[in-house]
Amino acid sequence: MPNDHAYIETLEARVDAHRRLLAKLVAALDPAARTPLIDWLSQRETMRDGQEDPGAVPVEENGPGIAMAEEFLMIRRLVADRLHEMGD
């Protein structure tokens, strides 16, 4: 790849766009459908690997799991921001 930095920036921008769209969609749901989904996101914000402090001991194979947990956290926070903007 000629310009890895530009490629990574493009991928990050696309992920951010998906994250924002997903948050808007979740926030737009009826509260009866939205609440269980927000709870589901909250339950996945911490990687479950049996450690007292997940990620305290860096292990290469934990990288994707930690990234997913961080992504769920970011999505849930964006949903909360959208709900605040909407006055919900």
Buried (B, 14 or more C-beta within 10 A) or exposed (E): EEEEEEEEEEEEEEEEEEBBEBBEEBBEBEEEEBEEBBEEBEEBBBBEBEEEEBBEEEEEEBEEBBEEBBBBBBBBBBBBEBBEEEEE
